[in-house]
Amino acid sequence: MKFSSYALAAAVSALAATSALAFPDKPIELVVPFSPGGGSDVSARVFAQCLEGQIDQKVLIKNIEGARGKIGEVEVRDARPDGYKLLWAHQGMDMGLATGRSDYNYTAFKPVASTVAMNYGIFAGANSGIDGVESLKSKVSENPGSYTIGTALNGFSHFAALDFLEQAGVSVDDVRTIPMSGDKNRIVAAIQGNLTLVPTAVGAAAPYVDSGDMKPVAVLSADRDPRLGDAQTGQEQGADSQFAMYFTTYAPKDTPQEAIDTLADAWIAAAEDPACQEKLGKQSMTVVPAKGTELDDVLAKRYARIEELADKFNLTSEGN
């Protein structure tokens, strides 16, 4: 049987359409721009497990660390825009632009979906006498400058600390900021009495709260974290600081919308799965599913707050 040129063209066109609809037809690489074992890595790996059954291909985690996440971010930003290389990033990427140490933020990418939020909090050494917002305010007002808070300057912990102190009505001039990177370093310093306050992920601090070495001052989320028992949120104590570490998946800017839609649907379905939520809950993580225009609005609002804090507290490169 002979095919006409028209029939052949139609067949080729149909095959191309079928191929386009077949996305994804190979594993997807999800880049975590930090080292294995940290909060970004753990959250990505747990969520990748949640994606099994929601998408036809495996989602493989690739750690590319260095330059506070910039090396991994740039690799995805400049990758082929085909939907097969994605970035798992929190607000730290936006803080780079707001403080002048980077020349891009989330707008250099095409957002896929926001899914996981890692609960964050402010903690104090058990011997500090601080166990909540009121005791913090009282002690600082009595002895301004005598208490300290450890942060990675211009990083996530720094912004979280500033947001909390402002919402709590505590002047940053009355609490000395000690440059200190790493959750573990800050926690050890507080336990040893060399640091008063520690902004850190709830999951990192929870074991030391259980052992009695640390006290929760405030959970920076809308709801309490079950791992901390009766520990109150900042909002419950009159300090409405909600500064969780929100993880959003991004694709290169020119990725086709059809691929973005396929990925976003799978990501949201995974986040809304009760089994996935249970897995995340064990790591002091919750879900905040958003995609499309809703996600665009959320990201813009988060960045506006970051920029506001950077300007108010003179965190730009010109002010350092």
KEZADO-122844 format. One record per residue (C-alpha): residue number from 1; z, y, x. Coordinates in steps of 0.001 Angstrom, whole numbers, padded with zeros to 6 digits. Each point is the difference from the previous one (the first is absolute). Example, Ala and Ser with C-alpha at 12.3 -4.5 7.8 and 13.67 -1.06 7.14 Angstrom:
! KEZADO-122844
PT seq       w       v       u
PT   1  007800 -004500  012300
PT   2 -000660  003440  001370
END
This chain:
! KEZADO-122844
PT seq       w       v       u
PT   1  000000  000000  000000
PT   2 -000968  003446  001316
PT   3  002148  003077 -000512
PT   4 -001527  003382 -000616
PT   5  001009  002892  002231
PT   6  001793  001480 -003013
PT   7  002024 -003160 -000601
PT   8  000881 -000224  003687
PT   9  001181  003618  000070
PT  10  002079 -000613 -003100
PT  11  001588 -003066  001580
PT  12  000843  001913  003174
PT  13  001487  002818 -002080
PT  14  002093 -002449 -001998
PT  15  001224 -001675  003181
PT  16  000987  003385  001452
PT  17  001885  000862 -003170
PT  18  001800 -003326  000083
PT  19  000968  000590  003630
PT  20  001323  003458 -000846
PT  21  002154 -001454 -002730
PT  22  001313 -002683  002322
PT  23  002333  002359  001884
PT  24  002064 -001122  001755
PT  25 -001794 -002932  001563
PT  26  002079 -000183  003184
PT  27  003629  000653  001004
PT  28  001291  003576 -000183
PT  29  001838  001525  002942
PT  30  003027  002140 -000848
PT  31  001001  002107  003003
PT  32  003676  000792  000482
PT  33  000196  002838  002536
PT  34  003388 -001081  001334
PT  35  001490 -002955  001867
PT  36  000864 -003351 -001603
PT  37  003452 -000362 -001551
PT  38  000478  003579 -001186
PT  39  000076  001221 -003573
PT  40 -003725  000724 -000168
PT  41 -000820 -003460  001301
PT  42  002427 -001840 -002278
PT  43 -001104  001852 -003112
PT  44 -003670 -000683  000758
PT  45  000562 -003695  000643
PT  46  002036 -000493 -003166
PT  47 -002591  001826 -002071
PT  48 -002854 -001939  001592
PT  49  001670 -003150 -001324
PT  50  000094  001617 -003447
PT  51 -003768  000532  000156
PT  52 -000672 -003728  000177
PT  53 -001519 -000935 -003333
PT  54 -000865  003614 -000815
PT  55 -002998  000209  002307
PT  56 -002443 -002684  001143
PT  57  000478  000525  003732
PT  58  002968 -000019  002333
PT  59  001547  003305  001060
PT  60  000792 -000229  003698
PT  61  002538  002304  001653
PT  62 -000965  001601  003305
PT  63  002567  002047  001943
PT  64 -001463  002858  002045
PT  65  002900  002015  001375
PT  66  000192  003160  002046
PT  67  000180  003797 -000255
PT  68  002299 -000087 -003045
PT  69 -002602 -001914 -001992
PT  70 -002977  002142  000954
PT  71 -001913 -002688  001915
PT  72 -000098 -002352 -002980
PT  73 -000690  002810 -002454
PT  74 -002987  001281  001964
PT  75 -001432 -003502  000378
PT  76 -000122 -000400 -003770
PT  77 -001141  003568 -000601
PT  78 -002997 -000546  002258
PT  79 -000747 -003587 -001058
PT  80 -003075 -001147 -001901
PT  81  000595  001056 -003635
PT  82 -000551 -003394 -001590
PT  83  003476 -000748 -001395
PT  84  000842 -002671  002569
PT  85  002263  002091  002231
PT  86  002865  001818 -001712
PT  87  003076  001958  001045
PT  88  003605 -000534 -001133
PT  89  001713  003356  000500
PT  90  003004  002031 -001171
PT  91  000589  003774 -000031
PT  92  000396  000064  003776
PT  93 -003768  000467  000241
PT  94  000249  003187 -002056
PT  95  002936  001241  002051
PT  96 -002230 -000062  003070
PT  97 -002290  002643 -001481
PT  98  002843  002085 -001432
PT  99  001689  000223  003405
PT 100 -003149  000578  002018
PT 101  000021 -003233  001980
PT 102 -003054 -001306 -001849
PT 103 -003164  001528 -001439
PT 104 -000255 -002122 -003159
PT 105  002035 -001346 -002894
PT 106 -000664 -002303 -002945
PT 107 -003049  002052 -001040
PT 108 -001938 -001443  002967
PT 109 -000047 -003333 -001866
PT 110 -000859 -001332 -003438
PT 111  003249 -001152 -001718
PT 112 -000060 -003502 -001455
PT 113  003426 -000357 -001613
PT 114  003651  000814  000424
PT 115  002121 -003088 -000480
PT 116  003203 -000443  002013
PT 117  002941  002352  000470
PT 118  002648 -000769  002598
PT 119  003392  001326 -001042
PT 120  001423  002518  002445
PT 121  003467  001459  000265
PT 122  002543  002056  001892
PT 123  002848 -001966  001579
PT 124  003084  000887  002014
PT 125  002190 -001801  002505
PT 126  002984 -001622 -001707
PT 127  002463  002088  002017
PT 128 -001631  003326 -000851
PT 129  001900  000392 -003260
PT 130 -003265  000666 -001833
PT 131 -000897 -002263 -002888
PT 132 -002028  002222 -002302
PT 133 -001542  003406 -000557
PT 134  003244  001758 -000928
PT 135  001935 -001256  003012
PT 136 -002928  000989  002226
PT 137 -000109  003517 -001417
PT 138  003761  000372  000264
PT 139  000224 -001097  003616
PT 140 -002980  002038  001127
PT 141  001329  003150 -001684
PT 142  003366 -000483  001689
PT 143 -001485 -000613  003446
PT 144 -003589  001260  000188
PT 145 -001819 -001230  003066
PT 146  002401 -002879  000596
PT 147 -002154 -002637 -001687
PT 148 -003315 -001452  001132
PT 149 -003060 -001712 -001437
PT 150 -002429 -002057  002065
PT 151 -003718  000235 -000709
PT 152 -003377 -000606  001580
PT 153 -001053  003635  000269
PT 154 -002896  000877 -002325
PT 155 -000082 -003628 -001140
PT 156  000892 -001642 -003289
PT 157  003759 -000097  000618
PT 158 -000023  003722  000855
PT 159 -001790  000985 -003205
PT 160  002218 -002290 -002088
PT 161  003107  001556  001538
PT 162 -001228  003538 -000641
PT 163 -000933 -000788 -003589
PT 164  003424 -001532 -000630
PT 165  002022  002771  001652
PT 166 -001898  002678 -001899
PT 167  000444 -001759 -003334
PT 168  003691 -000577  000773
PT 169  000551  003653  000792
PT 170  000995 -000645  003611
PT 171 -001377  002473  002547
PT 172 -001950 -001682  002785
PT 173  001596  002555  002331
PT 174  003408 -001537 -000726
PT 175 -001055 -003561  000906
PT 176 -001267 -000537  003544
PT 177 -003256 -001946  000235
PT 178 -000063 -002557  002814
PT 179 -003484 -001214  001013
PT 180  000130 -003787 -000259
PT 181 -002814 -002383 -000883
PT 182  000489 -003462 -001480
PT 183  002165 -001161 -002893
PT 184  001979 -002356  002223
PT 185  000796  002689  002577
PT 186  001287  002370 -002655
PT 187  002058 -002685 -001709
PT 188  001654 -001129  003237
PT 189  000789  003611  000934
PT 190  001658  000586 -003385
PT 191  002056 -003180  000222
PT 192  001162  001025  003472
PT 193  000999  003423 -001284
PT 194 -002658  001875  001981
PT 195 -001906  001041 -003107
PT 196  001190  000961 -003477
PT 197 -002977 -000430 -002308
PT 198 -002914 -002439  000089
PT 199 -003144  000332 -002130
PT 200 -001471 -003493 -000113
PT 201 -001543 -002697 -002163
PT 202  002498 -001653 -002310
PT 203 -001022 -003419  001279
PT 204  000909  000993  003566
PT 205  003416  001380 -000952
PT 206  001071 -002528 -002648
PT 207  001420 -002652  002406
PT 208  002222  002638  001627
PT 209  001173  001231 -003376
PT 210  000903 -003593 -000846
PT 211  001947 -000343  003254
PT 212  001893  003219 -000639
PT 213 -001450  001811  003018
PT 214 -001929  002558 -002047
PT 215  000387  001870 -003277
PT 216 -002877  000957 -002316
PT 217 -000077  003735 -000664
PT 218 -002998  000063 -002347
PT 219 -002970 -002161 -000936
PT 220 -003119  002181 -000018
PT 221 -001633 -001708 -002977
PT 222 -000022  000394 -003757
PT 223  002040 -003204 -000406
PT 224  002815 -001682  001876
PT 225 -000814 -002782  002423
PT 226  001564 -003359 -000986
PT 227  000626 -000846  003675
PT 228  002481  002859  000221
PT 229  002088 -000900 -003039
PT 230  001391  003118 -001651
PT 231 -001373  002469  002538
PT 232 -001249  003043 -001890
PT 233 -003310  001778  000262
PT 234 -000119  003577  001161
PT 235 -001139  000985 -003484
PT 236  003173 -001454 -001517
PT 237  002014  002178  002362
PT 238 -001822  003239 -000704
PT 239 -002392 -000256  002954
PT 240 -003357 -000926 -001512
PT 241 -001653 -001179  003195
PT 242 -002474 -002780 -000674
PT 243 -001594 -000781  003332
PT 244 -000974 -003637  000040
PT 245 -002544 -001236  002539
PT 246 -003082 -000345 -002194
PT 247 -002703 -002337  001277
PT 248 -003566  000745 -001006
PT 249 -003105 -001978  000894
PT 250 -002937  002071  001251
PT 251 -003651 -000738  000747
PT 252 -002529  001941  002115
PT 253 -001211  003128 -001792
PT 254 -003504 -001210 -000956
PT 255  001001 -003427 -001327
PT 256 -001992 -000755 -003198
PT 257  001939  000678 -003188
PT 258 -000788 -003494 -001281
PT 259  001899 -001514  002938
PT 260  002871  002452 -000480
PT 261  000255 -000928 -003679
PT 262  000039 -003733  000765
PT 263  002724  000438  002594
PT 264  002054  002379 -002123
PT 265 -000019 -002362 -002984
PT 266  001246 -002862  002200
PT 267  002664  002160  001649
PT 268  001358  001254 -003336
PT 269 -000015 -003478 -001531
PT 270  002014 -001292  002956
PT 271  002495  002862 -000229
PT 272  000531 -000605 -003696
PT 273  000627 -003733  000479
PT 274  003743 -000727 -000568
PT 275 -000061 -002647  002745
PT 276 -001277  002591  002456
PT 277  002635  002492 -001092
PT 278  002681 -002619  000586
PT 279 -001255 -000644  003550
PT 280 -000024  003701  000763
PT 281  003432  000527 -001549
PT 282  001530 -002369  002537
PT 283 -001196  002419  002700
PT 284  001330  003116 -001805
PT 285 -003488  000902 -001150
PT 286 -001315  000897 -003431
PT 287 -003465  000616 -001418
PT 288 -001593  003330 -000934
PT 289 -003498 -001033 -001114
PT 290 -002594  002766 -000209
PT 291 -003754  000304  000489
PT 292 -002849  002358 -000803
PT 293  000739  003545 -001144
PT 294  003654 -000845 -000537
PT 295  000296 -000985  003656
PT 296 -001873  003125  001097
PT 297  002556  002150 -001833
PT 298  002936 -001929  001476
PT 299 -001294  000284  003555
PT 300 -000654  003725 -000377
PT 301  003523  000564 -001326
PT 302  001582 -001978  002835
PT 303 -001970  001888  002605
PT 304  000922  003350 -001544
PT 305  003691 -000849  000438
PT 306 -000549 -001080  003602
PT 307 -001816  003232  000770
PT 308  002728  001991 -001739
PT 309  002697 -001603  002160
PT 310 -002041  000454  003186
PT 311 -000469  003698 -000730
PT 312  003552  000669 -001133
PT 313  001619 -001672  002986
PT 314 -002600  001156  002522
PT 315 -001226 -003464  000982
PT 316 -003517  001068  000867
PT 317 -001160 -000253  003586
PT 318  000161  003779  000299
PT 319  003699 -000119 -000823
PT 320  000948 -002803  002387
END
